[in-house]
Amino acid sequence: MKTIAAVLLGCLLSVPARAADQVNVSVFQSVSDAGVYIAMDRGYFAAVDIDVAVTQLDATTMVDTALASGQIDVAGGSPGAGVYNAIRQGVPIHIVADKGSMPTGHGYIGLVLRHGLESTVKQVADLKGRRLAWPAFDVGGTNAVALDHLLRLGGLGWADVDPINLTFGDSLAALASGGVDGAYLIEPLMTEAVSRGIGSIMLTGDKMYENQQVAVLLYGPGFWQRRRDVATRFMIAYLRGVRDYDDAFNGHGDRAGIVAVLAAHTSVKTIALYDRMVMPGLDRDGRVNLAGMREDLRWFRAAGLVGGAIDDAALFDSSFVDAAVALLKH
């Protein structure tokens, strides 16, 4: 005999005769967008009667504004000072799920040393006096907290190194030209630096700051407030995509098929790279590292980048992943 939840899930996963609900989603074309792309490609959104339209907004401030105004319904974002300030100031955007973290084996951002320094920079303490390309370290990004964790591993402080703010792409170029001694690079740039002989990986992100919450899924107010049924159905489809990804890269699923989806939709087009680069961690149940986010928030407040406290209820709205996981278990 079927449970009520099983019957409900069956209804949600069948396509009704009415027109599908439109959901506008901002993506970065990054591998951490896997849950969205896989759900699109494999028909998981269609199965819950949702038609997804994707767009790309790069700047966090643009994402926050577009979400708050209703221009987009769902977006990926970095849980840095900008997002926390928006939430604290009453901008009604909600962090609703994980979209990229660094558990053990998934440090997909890491410190790459310039080629030739391997013999002299063997431990974190040896970074003293070195010039490091570190994206968004001075504007309240999650990378800033990662740098702080790295320095503390070697008993160093911020005054002990010379960080410069460059984009990931410019950081790779600076490393190649010898303009910096090390660079904090995201995949596939980390793998590219090694394969081109530009540098060697000193530490991946999971060794600096295990389980750091690098990216999150955000809902706008028009979505989580007025379209809760659609928002829950979106989360069901999204987590189905995330679980396919997790299975594929942990030896339990269709790796070749998932790689083909990612190569088709993300900026990483070369199939062979997926066998060499470090893949982002995506939580099967969409759970964020709330404890880590609290620590990040405390760090941002101490640095004067966030002006006040935020309680857990405002920091993470778990209601959508709770509902989706309960249904997906049956």
Short mmCIF file of the C-alpha atoms (twelve columns), coordinates in Angstrom:
data_MODEL
# 
_entry.id   MODEL 
# 
loop_
_atom_site.group_PDB 
_atom_site.id 
_atom_site.type_symbol 
_atom_site.label_atom_id 
_atom_site.label_alt_id 
_atom_site.label_comp_id 
_atom_site.label_asym_id 
_atom_site.label_seq_id 
_atom_site.Cartn_x 
_atom_site.Cartn_y 
_atom_site.Cartn_z 
_atom_site.pdbx_PDB_model_num 
ATOM 1   C CA . MET A 1   0.000  0.000  0.000   1 
ATOM 2   C CA . LYS A 2   1.431  3.396  -0.994  1 
ATOM 3   C CA . THR A 3   2.050  6.050  1.639   1 
ATOM 4   C CA . ILE A 4   0.456  9.481  1.289   1 
ATOM 5   C CA . ALA A 5   3.909  10.929 0.536   1 
ATOM 6   C CA . ALA A 6   4.460  8.395  -2.230  1 
ATOM 7   C CA . VAL A 7   1.130  9.240  -3.819  1 
ATOM 8   C CA . LEU A 8   1.894  12.956 -3.582  1 
ATOM 9   C CA . LEU A 9   5.341  12.492 -5.121  1 
ATOM 10  C CA . GLY A 10  3.779  10.492 -7.937  1 
ATOM 11  C CA . CYS A 11  1.411  13.349 -8.614  1 
ATOM 12  C CA . LEU A 12  4.232  15.906 -8.542  1 
ATOM 13  C CA . LEU A 13  6.340  13.880 -10.941 1 
ATOM 14  C CA . SER A 14  3.567  13.478 -13.515 1 
ATOM 15  C CA . VAL A 15  2.939  16.129 -16.123 1 
ATOM 16  C CA . PRO A 16  -0.546 17.714 -15.911 1 
ATOM 17  C CA . ALA A 17  -2.415 18.940 -18.955 1 
ATOM 18  C CA . ARG A 18  -2.159 22.628 -18.002 1 
ATOM 19  C CA . ALA A 19  0.639  24.933 -19.109 1 
ATOM 20  C CA . ALA A 20  3.934  24.539 -17.268 1 
ATOM 21  C CA . ASP A 21  4.971  27.098 -14.658 1 
ATOM 22  C CA . GLN A 22  7.729  29.392 -15.894 1 
ATOM 23  C CA . VAL A 23  10.763 29.776 -13.600 1 
ATOM 24  C CA . ASN A 24  13.579 32.191 -14.454 1 
ATOM 25  C CA . VAL A 25  16.969 31.000 -13.203 1 
ATOM 26  C CA . SER A 26  20.315 32.790 -13.178 1 
ATOM 27  C CA . VAL A 27  23.329 30.511 -13.650 1 
ATOM 28  C CA . PHE A 28  27.093 31.048 -13.958 1 
ATOM 29  C CA . GLN A 29  27.688 28.269 -16.505 1 
ATOM 30  C CA . SER A 30  29.875 26.683 -13.831 1 
ATOM 31  C CA . VAL A 31  30.094 23.015 -12.866 1 
ATOM 32  C CA . SER A 32  28.478 23.852 -9.529  1 
ATOM 33  C CA . ASP A 33  25.310 24.657 -11.536 1 
ATOM 34  C CA . ALA A 34  25.115 20.905 -12.224 1 
ATOM 35  C CA . GLY A 35  21.855 20.376 -10.356 1 
ATOM 36  C CA . VAL A 36  20.041 22.841 -12.618 1 
ATOM 37  C CA . TYR A 37  21.555 21.614 -15.889 1 
ATOM 38  C CA . ILE A 38  21.031 17.921 -15.151 1 
ATOM 39  C CA . ALA A 39  17.433 18.504 -14.083 1 
ATOM 40  C CA . MET A 40  16.841 20.398 -17.322 1 
ATOM 41  C CA . ASP A 41  18.542 17.826 -19.538 1 
ATOM 42  C CA . ARG A 42  16.928 14.786 -17.930 1 
ATOM 43  C CA . GLY A 43  13.433 16.220 -17.850 1 
ATOM 44  C CA . TYR A 44  13.154 16.510 -14.072 1 
ATOM 45  C CA . PHE A 45  11.768 20.051 -14.260 1 
ATOM 46  C CA . ALA A 46  9.323  19.049 -16.972 1 
ATOM 47  C CA . ALA A 47  8.227  16.114 -14.801 1 
ATOM 48  C CA . VAL A 48  7.084  18.547 -12.098 1 
ATOM 49  C CA . ASP A 49  5.444  20.843 -14.655 1 
ATOM 50  C CA . ILE A 50  8.114  23.543 -14.659 1 
ATOM 51  C CA . ASP A 51  9.626  25.286 -17.674 1 
ATOM 52  C CA . VAL A 52  13.033 26.732 -16.787 1 
ATOM 53  C CA . ALA A 53  14.492 29.726 -18.599 1 
ATOM 54  C CA . VAL A 54  18.166 30.358 -17.822 1 
ATOM 55  C CA . THR A 55  20.091 33.619 -17.929 1 
ATOM 56  C CA . GLN A 56  23.532 34.654 -16.705 1 
ATOM 57  C CA . LEU A 57  24.148 37.434 -14.201 1 
ATOM 58  C CA . ASP A 58  27.740 37.583 -12.988 1 
ATOM 59  C CA . ALA A 59  27.857 40.274 -10.317 1 
ATOM 60  C CA . THR A 60  26.425 39.448 -6.891  1 
ATOM 61  C CA . THR A 61  24.808 42.862 -6.643  1 
ATOM 62  C CA . MET A 62  23.065 42.288 -9.979  1 
ATOM 63  C CA . VAL A 63  21.802 38.906 -8.747  1 
ATOM 64  C CA . ASP A 64  20.468 40.380 -5.494  1 
ATOM 65  C CA . THR A 65  18.671 43.187 -7.336  1 
ATOM 66  C CA . ALA A 66  17.245 40.883 -9.995  1 
ATOM 67  C CA . LEU A 67  15.942 38.475 -7.345  1 
ATOM 68  C CA . ALA A 68  14.429 41.194 -5.176  1 
ATOM 69  C CA . SER A 69  12.710 42.845 -8.144  1 
ATOM 70  C CA . GLY A 70  11.309 39.577 -9.516  1 
ATOM 71  C CA . GLN A 71  13.329 39.717 -12.723 1 
ATOM 72  C CA . ILE A 72  14.584 36.245 -11.825 1 
ATOM 73  C CA . ASP A 73  13.152 33.658 -9.439  1 
ATOM 74  C CA . VAL A 74  16.187 31.522 -8.601  1 
ATOM 75  C CA . ALA A 75  19.919 32.217 -8.651  1 
ATOM 76  C CA . GLY A 76  23.239 30.856 -7.568  1 
ATOM 77  C CA . GLY A 77  25.301 33.134 -5.411  1 
ATOM 78  C CA . SER A 78  28.218 33.326 -3.038  1 
ATOM 79  C CA . PRO A 79  27.292 33.649 0.659   1 
ATOM 80  C CA . GLY A 80  29.595 36.566 1.277   1 
ATOM 81  C CA . ALA A 81  29.225 39.903 2.995   1 
ATOM 82  C CA . GLY A 82  27.085 41.339 0.184   1 
ATOM 83  C CA . VAL A 83  24.412 38.652 0.507   1 
ATOM 84  C CA . TYR A 84  24.473 38.811 4.317   1 
ATOM 85  C CA . ASN A 85  24.120 42.602 4.280   1 
ATOM 86  C CA . ALA A 86  21.200 42.384 1.874   1 
ATOM 87  C CA . ILE A 87  19.439 39.871 4.142   1 
ATOM 88  C CA . ARG A 88  20.214 41.912 7.270   1 
ATOM 89  C CA . GLN A 89  18.816 45.051 5.633   1 
ATOM 90  C CA . GLY A 90  15.542 43.327 4.874   1 
ATOM 91  C CA . VAL A 91  15.991 42.464 1.192   1 
ATOM 92  C CA . PRO A 92  13.626 39.459 0.995   1 
ATOM 93  C CA . ILE A 93  15.937 36.951 -0.683  1 
ATOM 94  C CA . HIS A 94  16.320 33.527 0.898   1 
ATOM 95  C CA . ILE A 95  19.236 31.097 0.930   1 
ATOM 96  C CA . VAL A 96  17.435 27.815 0.299   1 
ATOM 97  C CA . ALA A 97  20.012 25.159 -0.663  1 
ATOM 98  C CA . ASP A 98  23.654 24.269 -1.207  1 
ATOM 99  C CA . LYS A 99  25.158 24.928 -4.638  1 
ATOM 100 C CA . GLY A 100 28.829 24.239 -4.030  1 
ATOM 101 C CA . SER A 101 31.016 23.392 -1.053  1 
ATOM 102 C CA . MET A 102 34.391 21.816 -0.341  1 
ATOM 103 C CA . PRO A 103 34.110 18.600 1.669   1 
ATOM 104 C CA . THR A 104 37.109 16.262 1.699   1 
ATOM 105 C CA . GLY A 105 38.132 15.434 -1.861  1 
ATOM 106 C CA . HIS A 106 36.143 18.302 -3.363  1 
ATOM 107 C CA . GLY A 107 38.469 21.276 -2.882  1 
ATOM 108 C CA . TYR A 108 37.733 22.703 -6.307  1 
ATOM 109 C CA . ILE A 109 39.420 26.015 -5.501  1 
ATOM 110 C CA . GLY A 110 43.036 25.922 -4.365  1 
ATOM 111 C CA . LEU A 111 46.363 27.632 -3.980  1 
ATOM 112 C CA . VAL A 112 48.703 27.070 -6.928  1 
ATOM 113 C CA . LEU A 113 52.381 27.980 -6.516  1 
ATOM 114 C CA . ARG A 114 54.364 29.458 -9.381  1 
ATOM 115 C CA . HIS A 115 56.584 26.883 -11.044 1 
ATOM 116 C CA . GLY A 116 60.041 26.845 -9.477  1 
ATOM 117 C CA . LEU A 117 58.950 27.717 -5.942  1 
ATOM 118 C CA . GLU A 118 58.211 24.149 -4.870  1 
ATOM 119 C CA . SER A 119 61.636 23.700 -3.266  1 
ATOM 120 C CA . THR A 120 61.457 26.880 -1.176  1 
ATOM 121 C CA . VAL A 121 57.732 27.105 -0.325  1 
ATOM 122 C CA . LYS A 122 57.025 23.759 1.280   1 
ATOM 123 C CA . GLN A 123 54.604 24.763 4.014   1 
ATOM 124 C CA . VAL A 124 52.174 27.592 4.692   1 
ATOM 125 C CA . ALA A 125 54.648 29.459 6.907   1 
ATOM 126 C CA . ASP A 126 56.930 29.747 3.855   1 
ATOM 127 C CA . LEU A 127 54.370 31.997 2.195   1 
ATOM 128 C CA . LYS A 128 55.551 34.883 4.373   1 
ATOM 129 C CA . GLY A 129 56.388 37.869 2.182   1 
ATOM 130 C CA . ARG A 130 54.946 36.241 -0.927  1 
ATOM 131 C CA . ARG A 131 52.646 37.958 -3.408  1 
ATOM 132 C CA . LEU A 132 49.382 36.069 -3.863  1 
ATOM 133 C CA . ALA A 133 46.626 36.620 -6.416  1 
ATOM 134 C CA . TRP A 134 43.448 36.182 -4.404  1 
ATOM 135 C CA . PRO A 135 40.098 37.084 -6.023  1 
ATOM 136 C CA . ALA A 136 37.762 39.329 -3.999  1 
ATOM 137 C CA . PHE A 137 39.810 39.007 -0.812  1 
ATOM 138 C CA . ASP A 138 39.178 42.669 0.066   1 
ATOM 139 C CA . VAL A 139 35.464 43.005 -0.655  1 
ATOM 140 C CA . GLY A 140 33.907 40.448 1.649   1 
ATOM 141 C CA . GLY A 141 33.867 37.375 -0.545  1 
ATOM 142 C CA . THR A 142 34.094 33.810 0.733   1 
ATOM 143 C CA . ASN A 143 37.625 33.753 -0.700  1 
ATOM 144 C CA . ALA A 144 38.643 36.215 2.021   1 
ATOM 145 C CA . VAL A 145 37.674 33.750 4.737   1 
ATOM 146 C CA . ALA A 146 39.554 30.986 2.918   1 
ATOM 147 C CA . LEU A 147 42.688 33.166 2.886   1 
ATOM 148 C CA . ASP A 148 42.340 33.790 6.600   1 
ATOM 149 C CA . HIS A 149 42.045 30.039 7.266   1 
ATOM 150 C CA . LEU A 150 45.115 29.390 5.110   1 
ATOM 151 C CA . LEU A 151 47.257 31.957 6.893   1 
ATOM 152 C CA . ARG A 152 46.304 30.662 10.327  1 
ATOM 153 C CA . LEU A 153 47.464 27.177 9.289   1 
ATOM 154 C CA . GLY A 154 50.979 28.619 9.065   1 
ATOM 155 C CA . GLY A 155 50.770 30.941 12.045  1 
ATOM 156 C CA . LEU A 156 50.636 33.940 9.712   1 
ATOM 157 C CA . GLY A 157 48.520 37.076 9.600   1 
ATOM 158 C CA . TRP A 158 47.343 39.242 6.739   1 
ATOM 159 C CA . ALA A 159 50.330 41.569 7.152   1 
ATOM 160 C CA . ASP A 160 52.673 38.661 6.452   1 
ATOM 161 C CA . VAL A 161 51.655 38.283 2.794   1 
ATOM 162 C CA . ASP A 162 51.003 40.586 -0.157  1 
ATOM 163 C CA . PRO A 163 47.572 39.690 -1.584  1 
ATOM 164 C CA . ILE A 164 46.293 41.363 -4.740  1 
ATOM 165 C CA . ASN A 165 42.720 41.286 -5.955  1 
ATOM 166 C CA . LEU A 166 42.484 39.729 -9.428  1 
ATOM 167 C CA . THR A 167 39.782 37.699 -11.128 1 
ATOM 168 C CA . PHE A 168 40.400 33.968 -11.415 1 
ATOM 169 C CA . GLY A 169 41.295 34.350 -15.089 1 
ATOM 170 C CA . ASP A 170 43.667 37.263 -14.454 1 
ATOM 171 C CA . SER A 171 45.178 35.329 -11.536 1 
ATOM 172 C CA . LEU A 172 46.160 32.507 -13.888 1 
ATOM 173 C CA . ALA A 173 47.722 35.018 -16.289 1 
ATOM 174 C CA . ALA A 174 49.663 36.681 -13.463 1 
ATOM 175 C CA . LEU A 175 50.931 33.291 -12.323 1 
ATOM 176 C CA . ALA A 176 52.034 32.450 -15.866 1 
ATOM 177 C CA . SER A 177 53.869 35.774 -16.279 1 
ATOM 178 C CA . GLY A 178 55.620 35.509 -12.919 1 
ATOM 179 C CA . GLY A 179 53.764 38.508 -11.549 1 
ATOM 180 C CA . VAL A 180 52.674 36.593 -8.453  1 
ATOM 181 C CA . ASP A 181 54.139 33.791 -6.384  1 
ATOM 182 C CA . GLY A 182 50.857 31.976 -5.955  1 
ATOM 183 C CA . ALA A 183 47.243 32.191 -7.054  1 
ATOM 184 C CA . TYR A 184 43.947 31.004 -5.635  1 
ATOM 185 C CA . LEU A 185 42.376 29.340 -8.668  1 
ATOM 186 C CA . ILE A 186 39.041 27.661 -9.314  1 
ATOM 187 C CA . GLU A 187 38.694 24.600 -11.514 1 
ATOM 188 C CA . PRO A 188 39.382 24.050 -14.365 1 
ATOM 189 C CA . LEU A 189 42.028 26.806 -14.053 1 
ATOM 190 C CA . MET A 190 43.789 24.949 -11.249 1 
ATOM 191 C CA . THR A 191 44.196 21.885 -13.461 1 
ATOM 192 C CA . GLU A 192 45.136 24.052 -16.447 1 
ATOM 193 C CA . ALA A 193 47.939 25.698 -14.462 1 
ATOM 194 C CA . VAL A 194 49.403 22.305 -13.625 1 
ATOM 195 C CA . SER A 195 49.022 20.842 -17.127 1 
ATOM 196 C CA . ARG A 196 50.695 23.891 -18.719 1 
ATOM 197 C CA . GLY A 197 53.607 23.747 -16.292 1 
ATOM 198 C CA . ILE A 198 52.723 27.147 -14.864 1 
ATOM 199 C CA . GLY A 199 52.537 25.961 -11.291 1 
ATOM 200 C CA . SER A 200 51.833 23.197 -8.819  1 
ATOM 201 C CA . ILE A 201 48.997 22.783 -6.356  1 
ATOM 202 C CA . MET A 202 50.090 23.551 -2.801  1 
ATOM 203 C CA . LEU A 203 46.725 23.136 -1.070  1 
ATOM 204 C CA . THR A 204 43.203 22.512 -2.302  1 
ATOM 205 C CA . GLY A 205 40.377 24.358 -0.593  1 
ATOM 206 C CA . ASP A 206 39.222 21.393 1.462   1 
ATOM 207 C CA . LYS A 207 42.660 21.366 3.125   1 
ATOM 208 C CA . MET A 208 42.444 25.093 3.926   1 
ATOM 209 C CA . TYR A 209 38.841 25.268 5.059   1 
ATOM 210 C CA . GLU A 210 37.036 21.927 4.953   1 
ATOM 211 C CA . ASN A 211 33.357 22.112 3.986   1 
ATOM 212 C CA . GLN A 212 33.476 25.830 3.228   1 
ATOM 213 C CA . GLN A 213 30.148 26.950 1.785   1 
ATOM 214 C CA . VAL A 214 31.290 28.510 -1.475  1 
ATOM 215 C CA . ALA A 215 27.967 28.858 -3.306  1 
ATOM 216 C CA . VAL A 216 24.281 28.711 -2.419  1 
ATOM 217 C CA . LEU A 217 20.921 28.604 -4.170  1 
ATOM 218 C CA . LEU A 218 18.811 31.728 -3.632  1 
ATOM 219 C CA . TYR A 219 15.065 32.289 -4.056  1 
ATOM 220 C CA . GLY A 220 13.524 35.691 -4.693  1 
ATOM 221 C CA . PRO A 221 10.516 36.929 -2.675  1 
ATOM 222 C CA . GLY A 222 8.000  36.466 -5.463  1 
ATOM 223 C CA . PHE A 223 9.037  32.831 -5.626  1 
ATOM 224 C CA . TRP A 224 9.345  31.737 -1.999  1 
ATOM 225 C CA . GLN A 225 6.467  33.905 -0.759  1 
ATOM 226 C CA . ARG A 226 3.817  33.734 -3.468  1 
ATOM 227 C CA . ARG A 227 4.705  30.594 -5.444  1 
ATOM 228 C CA . ARG A 228 5.641  28.147 -2.705  1 
ATOM 229 C CA . ASP A 229 4.182  25.140 -4.492  1 
ATOM 230 C CA . VAL A 230 6.245  25.889 -7.604  1 
ATOM 231 C CA . ALA A 231 9.300  26.609 -5.432  1 
ATOM 232 C CA . THR A 232 8.944  23.211 -3.739  1 
ATOM 233 C CA . ARG A 233 8.552  21.435 -7.060  1 
ATOM 234 C CA . PHE A 234 11.628 23.244 -8.355  1 
ATOM 235 C CA . MET A 235 13.605 21.970 -5.364  1 
ATOM 236 C CA . ILE A 236 12.473 18.380 -5.964  1 
ATOM 237 C CA . ALA A 237 13.736 18.502 -9.549  1 
ATOM 238 C CA . TYR A 238 16.926 20.321 -8.551  1 
ATOM 239 C CA . LEU A 239 17.808 17.711 -5.912  1 
ATOM 240 C CA . ARG A 240 17.161 14.896 -8.371  1 
ATOM 241 C CA . GLY A 241 19.779 16.522 -10.601 1 
ATOM 242 C CA . VAL A 242 22.173 16.982 -7.671  1 
ATOM 243 C CA . ARG A 243 21.803 13.325 -6.699  1 
ATOM 244 C CA . ASP A 244 22.580 12.205 -10.234 1 
ATOM 245 C CA . TYR A 245 25.720 14.355 -10.099 1 
ATOM 246 C CA . ASP A 246 26.730 12.988 -6.721  1 
ATOM 247 C CA . ASP A 247 26.202 9.400  -7.862  1 
ATOM 248 C CA . ALA A 248 28.186 9.997  -11.052 1 
ATOM 249 C CA . PHE A 249 31.260 11.394 -9.335  1 
ATOM 250 C CA . ASN A 250 31.212 9.015  -6.405  1 
ATOM 251 C CA . GLY A 251 31.214 5.854  -8.495  1 
ATOM 252 C CA . HIS A 252 27.536 4.960  -8.365  1 
ATOM 253 C CA . GLY A 253 25.986 6.508  -11.442 1 
ATOM 254 C CA . ASP A 254 26.162 7.418  -15.118 1 
ATOM 255 C CA . ARG A 255 29.417 9.382  -15.086 1 
ATOM 256 C CA . ALA A 256 29.773 9.570  -18.868 1 
ATOM 257 C CA . GLY A 257 26.206 10.768 -19.272 1 
ATOM 258 C CA . ILE A 258 26.537 13.436 -16.591 1 
ATOM 259 C CA . VAL A 259 29.867 14.633 -17.995 1 
ATOM 260 C CA . ALA A 260 28.206 15.002 -21.396 1 
ATOM 261 C CA . VAL A 261 25.481 17.176 -19.840 1 
ATOM 262 C CA . LEU A 262 28.012 19.369 -18.054 1 
ATOM 263 C CA . ALA A 263 30.205 19.734 -21.139 1 
ATOM 264 C CA . ALA A 264 27.161 20.815 -23.134 1 
ATOM 265 C CA . HIS A 265 26.001 23.470 -20.688 1 
ATOM 266 C CA . THR A 266 28.946 24.726 -18.603 1 
ATOM 267 C CA . SER A 267 32.105 26.587 -19.539 1 
ATOM 268 C CA . VAL A 268 34.137 23.363 -19.131 1 
ATOM 269 C CA . LYS A 269 33.742 21.893 -22.627 1 
ATOM 270 C CA . THR A 270 36.687 19.475 -22.737 1 
ATOM 271 C CA . ILE A 271 35.497 15.999 -21.725 1 
ATOM 272 C CA . ALA A 272 38.985 14.860 -20.657 1 
ATOM 273 C CA . LEU A 273 39.178 17.600 -18.016 1 
ATOM 274 C CA . TYR A 274 36.475 15.906 -15.951 1 
ATOM 275 C CA . ASP A 275 38.845 13.023 -15.257 1 
ATOM 276 C CA . ARG A 276 41.587 15.353 -14.026 1 
ATOM 277 C CA . MET A 277 40.031 18.265 -12.218 1 
ATOM 278 C CA . VAL A 278 38.619 18.420 -8.698  1 
ATOM 279 C CA . MET A 279 34.834 18.470 -8.769  1 
ATOM 280 C CA . PRO A 280 32.688 20.714 -6.550  1 
ATOM 281 C CA . GLY A 281 30.892 19.134 -3.635  1 
ATOM 282 C CA . LEU A 282 27.080 19.190 -3.907  1 
ATOM 283 C CA . ASP A 283 25.065 17.977 -0.933  1 
ATOM 284 C CA . ARG A 284 22.533 15.298 -1.918  1 
ATOM 285 C CA . ASP A 285 19.899 16.811 0.357   1 
ATOM 286 C CA . GLY A 286 20.706 20.430 -0.444  1 
ATOM 287 C CA . ARG A 287 21.923 21.142 3.096   1 
ATOM 288 C CA . VAL A 288 24.307 24.048 3.609   1 
ATOM 289 C CA . ASN A 289 27.185 24.138 6.081   1 
ATOM 290 C CA . LEU A 290 25.268 26.349 8.498   1 
ATOM 291 C CA . ALA A 291 27.933 26.191 11.198  1 
ATOM 292 C CA . GLY A 292 30.550 27.346 8.703   1 
ATOM 293 C CA . MET A 293 28.293 30.137 7.466   1 
ATOM 294 C CA . ARG A 294 27.848 31.357 11.039  1 
ATOM 295 C CA . GLU A 295 31.635 31.416 11.436  1 
ATOM 296 C CA . ASP A 296 32.003 33.306 8.148   1 
ATOM 297 C CA . LEU A 297 29.399 35.813 9.283   1 
ATOM 298 C CA . ARG A 298 31.263 36.354 12.555  1 
ATOM 299 C CA . TRP A 299 34.465 36.902 10.547  1 
ATOM 300 C CA . PHE A 300 32.780 39.442 8.248   1 
ATOM 301 C CA . ARG A 301 31.360 41.297 11.267  1 
ATOM 302 C CA . ALA A 302 34.765 41.390 12.985  1 
ATOM 303 C CA . ALA A 303 36.264 42.776 9.764   1 
ATOM 304 C CA . GLY A 304 33.601 45.494 9.638   1 
ATOM 305 C CA . LEU A 305 32.104 44.128 6.412   1 
ATOM 306 C CA . VAL A 306 28.700 43.192 7.843   1 
ATOM 307 C CA . GLY A 307 26.966 45.527 10.245  1 
ATOM 308 C CA . GLY A 308 24.830 43.284 12.404  1 
ATOM 309 C CA . ALA A 309 23.750 39.833 13.471  1 
ATOM 310 C CA . ILE A 310 21.571 37.473 11.443  1 
ATOM 311 C CA . ASP A 311 19.702 34.611 13.075  1 
ATOM 312 C CA . ASP A 312 19.703 31.105 11.631  1 
ATOM 313 C CA . ALA A 313 16.136 31.391 10.336  1 
ATOM 314 C CA . ALA A 314 17.167 34.313 8.128   1 
ATOM 315 C CA . LEU A 315 20.501 32.761 7.242   1 
ATOM 316 C CA . PHE A 316 19.043 29.560 5.779   1 
ATOM 317 C CA . ASP A 317 15.439 28.710 4.888   1 
ATOM 318 C CA . SER A 318 15.441 24.917 4.998   1 
ATOM 319 C CA . SER A 319 11.720 24.515 4.379   1 
ATOM 320 C CA . PHE A 320 12.080 23.758 0.667   1 
ATOM 321 C CA . VAL A 321 14.816 21.157 0.987   1 
ATOM 322 C CA . ASP A 322 12.957 19.659 3.970   1 
ATOM 323 C CA . ALA A 323 9.821  19.220 1.857   1 
ATOM 324 C CA . ALA A 324 11.716 17.934 -1.186  1 
ATOM 325 C CA . VAL A 325 13.806 15.429 0.763   1 
ATOM 326 C CA . ALA A 326 10.745 14.091 2.575   1 
ATOM 327 C CA . LEU A 327 9.086  13.388 -0.767  1 
ATOM 328 C CA . LEU A 328 12.183 12.010 -2.474  1 
ATOM 329 C CA . LYS A 329 12.657 9.420  0.285   1 
ATOM 330 C CA . HIS A 330 9.426  7.678  -0.696  1 
# 
